[in-house]
Every structure is written in structure tokens, then in C-alpha cells.
Amino acid sequence: MAVPGYQEFMLPLVKLASDGREHRFQDAMVTLADQMSLSAADRAVLLPSGTQTQLYNRVTWALTYLTKSLLLEKPARGRFRIASRGVDALKGDPARIDNAFLSRFSEYRAFTSPRSKAAATGITATPAGEMGPDEGRSEEDAGLTPLERIESGTRELRAALADDLLARVRVMDPARFERMVVDVLVAMGYGGSRADAAQVVGKSGDNGIDGVIKEDKLGLDMVYVQAKRYAGDVGPAAIREFVGSLGEHRATKGVFITCGGFTQGANEAAARAHHRIVLIDGTRLAEYMIDSGVGVADVKAYTVRRLDEDYFLDD
């Protein structure tokens, strides 16, 4: 089964701590994963950023909400135990402890209120009468931790940006398209300076460019580049012709760039070639533009910080 949303871990955490003892977070995470029959693959699933596992992130946030609501407390680093409010909560034999359950406590409301978040982040508070942090969210969204919601939103913004970029590239003037390809290659570290790359990558006369550029600034190896402003898919014939051109240009590696896509036959032709061939379709081109900062502008940067437990250790 997939890793449950962070709210699903709240009641199990409080019940686990109901023995009154201190519990190590890492041990508790394993216990809860066992209780929920999570497979090794489930436990190893990473957040899109790759910074931590989904399981760790969700149990951590469940613990955060419970401690902010005073159902649990943290007596030492990496440890937690039940608080008096948690004991009282279990006396009612709740079927579920989640954000709705915690909203009865003023400490939870203060922690999750838009006004308190605005003070911490500088973001304008939600006006009175508008939706709070979890209102209006689908059940699936409500199961995501704040960090997961940030990453999910970032992925959506990136996907929309990639679509916009590709739409613009496909209607570019041929000369402007050629300059854009050179900009991307140089930003990725190929061709030396932009002036050097622009000199050796020449016009092909058919809505594209071709030429040989340096693989590194020293020019220890050369890469043959061909870029076509095609809207449709490139077939195997074009790839075979491209491979044949490598020898003429004394290059052992090639990069074929298109605004469209590649047929399965084209991919197979590239895989069979004796030379090292890289095919970049429109989707990958847009991704490279975003990563290289070509044709895009920064709007706002967000830094996510965590508590540095080592800072507070006794000398």
C-alpha cells in the first residue's frame, strides 16, 4: 500500500506514546510502518526533491502537529512522549485524530493560522472569511505535508512553464531559434564561450543549425550538433543521415535537438549507432532551458529551513 497521509499517523503516534515512556522517533517510525504493513519499497519512496523519504516526512509532520497541539511533548532530541492533553484525548476513545480534531485547541489554531504564517514568512495573511490552511483542499491534498505541498506546487509551476516555453520555441523565427540553441548549449557548459559556439555552429538553411562544438572549454573532444525546428516527430531516416554526418565532421558524439519528438524507429536508430548519440525532444529542451536559466526569469525564491538540533547541544 502507499504511504498514508500525515494525518493518518497522528492517532497511532499518540497511542504508541500512551505507555508514558519516552520513544525514539526512528523506532516509532518503524513501528508505525510495521503496523500499517508498509513494504520496503513503500518505506523507500523519496520526496520529489530526493531529500528524505515520504514516510519520514509524513511521520515528522504528524509529530510536529501533535506537539504544537500539546498532545505530545519532546523531552530530548529525537524523542517524544505523551503529554497530559494526549492522555485526556485518548480517554475519549477517538476514532481518529487529525487536523479537525486538533482544531479544538488554541495552540493548534495559533500554529496553523494564516496570520502566524504571514508573520513568519512575510506572506500576506488570508483575509477574514477566506479559506484557512486546509479548507477547500481535496482529501488527497489534505494528506500532504507542508513540504510536499510546496514541492507539488513547484512541479505544477514547472510543468506549466515548460509548456509555455515549448509553445514559444515552436513559433520562433529560425535565426532566433538558432541563437537560443547556442545559448542553451553554452549555459550547459558546451562550446566554450558564446562567441566561440556561435562561430562554429552554423546555419543549415532548413529551420535549424548544425555544426561541431567543444564538449568542454579545452576542446578535448568535439560534439556534432543538429537542431531542427520541427513540430512533428523525427523519423529514423533523419537519424541515419545525422549519424553519417558525424564522420564528415570528425566527431564521435552527436546531439540531435528538435522542438517535436522522435519516433520509436528514431530512438532505435540512435541506439544502434556506433557513435554516442543523444536525442533531445521538445520536452527535454524546455527542461534544459529551465535548468539553465535560458528564456526564463526568477520570480521569487523560497528557502525552507529546519531546526538545527546540533546548535542547541551542550558544549
VOVEXVO-251547 format. One record per residue: residue in one letter; x negated, y, z of N, C-alpha, C, O in turn. Coordinates in steps of 0.1 Angstrom, whole numbers, plus 5000, padded with zeros to 4 digits. Each point is the difference from the previous one (the first is absolute). Example, Ala and Ser with C-alpha at 12.3 -4.5 7.8 and 13.67 -1.06 7.14 Angstrom:
BEGIN
a486849435078500950125000499150125000499050005007/s501450114986499150115000500850115008499550115001/
***
This chain:
BEGIN
m499249885000500850125000499150135000498949995004/a501750124991499350125000499850065014500849965009/v498350124993499850075014501250095002500350084992/p500449905020501250085003499650155002498850035001/g502250054998499850145003499550035014500249915009/y499350204994499450025013501050005011499649965011/q501650074986501150005011500349865005500449985011/e499349924980500349865003499049955011500349905007/f498650174995499049965010500350065014499349965009/m501650144992500250075012500549915012499349995010/l501849944987500549925011499149885003499849985012/p499649954979499049905003498850055009499549935008/l500150194989498950065008500450025014499249975009/v502050094993500550025014500249875007499649995012/k500949914981500349875007498649945003499949935011/l499150084980498749945003499450065012499349935008/a500950204994499550075012500849995013499650055010/s501549884989500949995011499549925012500650005011/d498249934987499449935011499350105009499449955011/g500550174986499350105008498550014999499450085007/r500149834985498550004998499550094989500850054992/e497949985009499450074989499849904988499649895002/h500750164986499849924988499150074990500150124998/r499049814996499150054990500850014987500749914996/f499150204997500850034988499849894989500949954994/q497850015005499749904989500649875003500549934991/d499550035022500749875004501550014997500649914996/a500050215008501450014998500450004986501049944996/m498250114995500350004986500049864994500949974992/v498149955013500049864996501249925005500649934993/t499850105019501149935007501350044992500849914997/l499450215000501250054993500049944986501149964995/a497850034998499949944987500449865000500749954991/d498849985020500449865001501549985003500649914994/q499950185014501549995003500850024988501149944998/m498450144993500850034988499649914988500550024989/s498649885014499649914990499450064987500349964989/l498950145014499350074988498949914996499249955008/s500650034979499049924994498750085001499950125002/a499049814995498750064999499950114989499450105002/a501349874987500150104989500850125005499650114996/d501549875011500750125005499250085009500050134999/r499249815010499250075009498850084994499550095005/a500249864983498850064993500450114990499150074994/v502249965004500550104991499550145005500250045011/l499150034980499550135003500950114996500849984991/l499150145015500750124995499450034987498949964997/p501850124994499550034987498650075001499249994991/s500550085020498750075001498949905003498950034999/g501549855006499049905004499350035013499049935003/t501550165005499450045012500349905012499149995009/q502049954990500449915011501149904995500650034990/t499749875018501049914996501450065003500250085009/q500849884984501350045002500549965014500750085006/l499049804998500449955013499450095011500750045009/y498049994991499450085010500650145000500350055011/n500050014977500650134999501450015007500350095007/r500549804990501350015005500149975014500850065007/v498449844998500149985015499450125008500550035010/t498550034984499450125006501150115002500150065010/w500649964979501050115001501249965009500550095007/a499849794993501149955010499550035014500850055008/l498049924995499450035013500050155003500350045011/t499350044979500050145001501450065004500150085010/y500949884983501350055003500549955014500650085007/l499049804997500449955013499350075012500650035010/t498150004987499350085011500450145001500150065010/k500250004978500550145000501450015007500350105005/s500449794994501450005006499949955015501149995006/l497749984999499849965013500649865004500349975012/l499849944978500449865003498849925003500049915008/l498950134985498749935003499050115004500250124997/e498749845008498950105003498749934997499849885000/k499250214998498649954996499150035012499550115002/p500249795006499150025011498550014996499250055008/a500449894981498650004995500049994985501049974994/r497950055001499849994985500449864995499549905005/g501450104985500449874994500849925008500249884997/r500450175014500949925009501350085003500050124999/f501049805004501350065003500749915011499649885002/r501450185004500849935010501350065001500250114995/i500849835011501350055000500150115011499350005010/a501550104987500350115009501449985007500749914995/s499650165015501349995007501150014991501149945001/r498850154989501150024991500249884991501149974996/g497849975000500149874993500749895007500849934994/v498950065019500649905009501550035000500849914999/d499650225003501450035000500749974987501249964999/a498150074990500649974986500349864998501049964995/l498149955010500249854998501249955009500649904997/k499750175014501149965009501350004992500949925004/g499250174986501250014993500149894989501050004992/d498049915007499949904990500350054986501049954993/p498350155002500350064987499749904989499049925000/a501950084990499849914988498950064991499449924992/r500350215010499050064991499550135007500850075005/i497949954994499450135004499450064987499149944994/d501550185002499550064988500050155002500250055011/n499750034979500050145001501350055005500050105008/a501149844988501350045005500149985015500650095007/f498949804998500049975014499150105008500450055010/l498449984984499150095007500550155000499550085008/s501449954983500450144998500850055013500250125001/r500249795008500650045012499150065010500450075009/f498349924988499050055009499450134995499750014988/s500250095021499650144996498649994995499650084991/e499549845014498649994996499949954986499250054992/y501749865004500049954986500450124991499550024989/r501650045015500550114991499050114999499950064989/a499449975021499050114999498849954991499550094993/f500249785008498949954991500350004986499250034991/t502149945005500449994986500750124995500350004988/s499950105020500750124995499250074989498850015001/p501950044989499350084989499350125006498950034994/r501650035016499350125006498749965005499050074998/s500949825010498749965006499049964989498850025001/k501749914988499149964989499550134993498950004995/a502050105003499650124994498950075007499050054995/a501149955019498950065008498749934998498950065001/a501249814997498749924999499450014986498849994999/t502150034991499549994986500050134993499450024989/g501450085016500150124993501150004989500150104993/i500749795007501049994990501350065006500349985012/t500450094980501250075004501049905006500349894995/a500350145017500949915006501349994992500450094992/t500349795010501349984994501050095006500250005012/p500650084980501050095005501149925008500249884997/a500450185012501049945008501149954991500450074990/g500149815012501149944992499549914989500849934994/e497950085003499449924989499649875006499949985012/m499749924979499749875005498749995007499050074997/g500949855014498849975008499149904993500249974988/p498849985019498949924994500549874994499449964990/d501649985016500549874994501450014995500549904994/e500250215007501350014995500050004985499150074994/g501949874999500050014986499149904993500049994988/r499149945019499149914994500749874998500949965008/s498749974982500549864998499549915011499050045007/e501649854996499649915010498549954997499249995009/e500550004978498649964997499050115003499049975006/d501450164991499150115003499850015015498950035005/a502249955003499950025015499149895006499550035011/g500249864982499149905005498650034998499149935004/l500650184988498650034997499550095011500750095006/t498049904997499450095010499750134993500050014988/p499750105020499750134994498849994990500150064990/l498949865013498949994991500449944987499650044989/e501349855012500549944988500850094992500049994987/r500850095019500950104993499150104992500350044989/i498650005018499150094993499449934987500050064989/e499549825013499449934989501049974989499750014988/s501649965016501049974990500350134992500149994988/g500050125019500350124993498950044991500250054989/t498549935015498950034992500049924987499750054989/r500649825012500149914988501150054991499750004988/e501450045017501150054991499550134993500350024988/l499150075019499550124994498949974990500050074989/r499149845013499049964991500649944987499650034989/a501449895013500649934988500750114992500049994987/a500750105019500750114992499050094993500250044989/l498749995018498950084994499449924988499850074989/a500049805012499449934989500950004988499650014988/d501749985014501050004989500050144993500050014988/d499950105020499950134994498850024992500050064989/l498849895016498850024993500049924987499750064989/l500849825011500149924988500950074989499750004988/a501450065017500950064991499350124993500250034988/r499050055020499350114994498949964991499850054989/v499449845014498949964992500549954986499350024990/r501949915010500549954988500450104990500149974988/v500150165016500450104990498950114999500250114995/m498649855010498850104999499650024986500149914991/d499450215007499350034987498849904999499349995010/p500449954979498949914999498750055005499249935007/a500450204990498850065005500050015015499049975007/r502250064999500150015014499949875007499449985010/f501149924983499949865005498649955000499649945010/e499650104980498649965000499250065012499249935006/r501150204996499350065012500449945013499249995009/m502149974992500549945012499349875003499649975011/v500249954978499449875002498550025005499549935009/v499950174985498650035004500050045014499149965008/d501850124997500150055013500149885010499450005011/v501549904986500249895008498849915001499649965011/l499750024978498849925000498950065008499349935008/v500550204991499050075007500350005015499149985009/a502250044994500450005014499849875007499849995012/m500349904980499749865005498649975001499649895004/g499550204991498649985001499349954987498849965001/y501950044988499449964987499650124992500650115001/g498449874990499750104990499150115005499750094992/g499849915021499250115004500850125003501149995006/s498550134988500850125002501150004990500049924990/r500950185011501150014991499550044986500549954990/a498550135010499450054987499449884993500149994988/d499149935019499449884994501049914994499949954989/a501250025019501049904996500850064988500349924991/a500050215009500750064989499249994987500650004989/q498150015012499249994988499949874993500049984988/v500049915020499849874995501449934997500049904992/v501150145014501349944997500650094990500550115003/g499649844985500550084989501449974995500649905005/k499950184987501449994995500049884990499149984992/s502049955008500249894991500950044989500149934989/g500750185012500850044990501449935000500850034991/d499549895018501349935000500650005014500449905006/n499850234999500650025013499249935011500649945009/g498150064990499249935011498650044999499650094992/i499549855016498650025000499349875000500549905004/d498250114992499249885002498550055001499750104994/g499549825012498650045002499449925011500649915006/v498150114996499249935010499650105011499550104997/i500849865015499650085011499149935010499949874999/k499450205009499249945010500849935011501150055004/e498549835000500749935011499650075014500849995009/d498150074991499550075012499350124996499750024988/k499950075021499450134997498649984994499650084992/l499849805010498649984995500149944986499049994992/g502249965004500249944987499349874998499649964989/l500449965022499349875000500849904991499549904995/d501850135004500949914991501050094994500450115005/m500149854983500950084993501449934999500149874999/v500950215000501449944999500750074988500050124998/y500549794993500850054989501450035004500749915006/v499850214991501350045005500950034987499650064991/q501649885010501050044990501350035007500549925008/a500150194989501250055006501050034989499750084992/k501549875009501150024990501250055007500549955010/r500150164984501250065006501249934993500850064993/y499349815010501149924995501149995010499849995013/a501550014983501149995009500449855001500549965011/g499249964979500449865000498849915005499150055006/d501149824992499049915005498949974990500250004988/v498649995017498849964991500049854999500049935010/g499850034978499949854997498649954999499150075001/p500849804997498749934999499150054989498850005001/a501850044988499250044988499150125004498950014996/a501750095011499350125004498949965009498950065000/i501349845009498949965009498949934993498850035003/r501549894987498949934993499250104992498849994999/e501950114995499350114993499150085010498850044997/f501749985015499250075010498849925004498950065002/v501249815000498949925004499050004989498850005003/g501650004984499150004989499250135000498850014995/s501850105010499350135000498950015010499150094999/l501049835012499050005010498649984995499050085003/g500849824988498749984994499550114992498850045001/e502150024992499650124992499550115008499150084996/h501449945016499750115009498949965010499650075009/r499949804989498949955009500550015015499250035009/a502049934993500550005014500449865004500549924991/t499450045021500349875005501350005008500549895004/k500050234999501250015008501050104993499550104994/g501749875008501050094993501250035009500449925008/v500250204990501250045007501050054990499750094992/f501449855007501150044991501150065008500649935009/i499750204988501050075007501250034991499850044989/t501449945016501250044993501150055009500049975012/c500850124982501150055008501249905002500850015008/g499249894983501049905000499649885008499650015012/g500549874982499749885007499249904991499650044989/f500249845016499349904992500849884999500649965011/t499549974978500749884999499249895007498950015002/q501849885000499349885006498949964991498949965004/g501350044982499049974991498850095001498849954998/a501450185005498950095001499249975012498750005000/n501949975011499349965013499249874998498949995005/e501749924988499349874997498850024991498949945002/a501250154988498950034991498850075008498949974997/a501550115012498950075008499449905010498850015002/a501949895003499549905009499149914993499049955005/r501250024982499249914992498750064995499149934996/a500950205004498850074994498749975008500149985012/h498850014980498749985007499650125008499249995009/h501350134986499650125007501050025012501049945001/r498650155008500850035012501050114995499550114997/i501849865003501050094995501050045011500549915007/v499750214995501050055010501150074992499850094992/l501449875010501250064994500750095010500449955011/i499950174986500650105009501350044993500050084990/d501249885016501250044994500550135006499350065008/g501849994988500550135005500250015015499750105006/t500849795000500250005014498750015007499950085010/r499149844986498750015007499350144997499350055009/l500950004979499450134997500650115010499250085005/a502149924997500650095009499449985014499850105007/e500049784998499549975013498650065001499650065010/y499549924979498750055001500050155000499150065006/m501850004987500150155000500350055014499450105005/i501549835002500450045014498849985009499650095008/d499749794991498949985009498850094997499250035009/s500650014979498950084996500350155001499150094998/g502249955005500350145001500150074987499850124999/v500549814990500250064987501450024997500849914999/g499650224998501450034996500950005012501250014998/v498349995014500850005012499450115010498950034999/a501950015010499650105010500549965014501149955001/d498150075009500349975013501150095005499950134998/v501149825009501150085005499850025015499950115005/k500049785002499850015015499349865004500449904996/a498750115013499349895006500549975014500150105008/y500149784996500449965013499049915006499549904994/t500050135018499149915007500749935012500650075008/v499449804992500649925010498949975010499149934997/r501150115015499049975011500649915010501249995002/r497949945005500449915011499250035012499050074999/l501549885013499350035012498649925000500049894996/d499050185008498649945001499949955014499650085009/e500649794993500049955014498550015005499850015012/d499249974980498650005004499750145007499250005009/y501450114986499750135005500350015015499450075007/f501649864997500550015014499449895009500450005012/l498749924983499449905009499150075010499450104996/d500449855016499150055010498649984995499749904994/d499450205009498649994996499449885008498849984998/
***
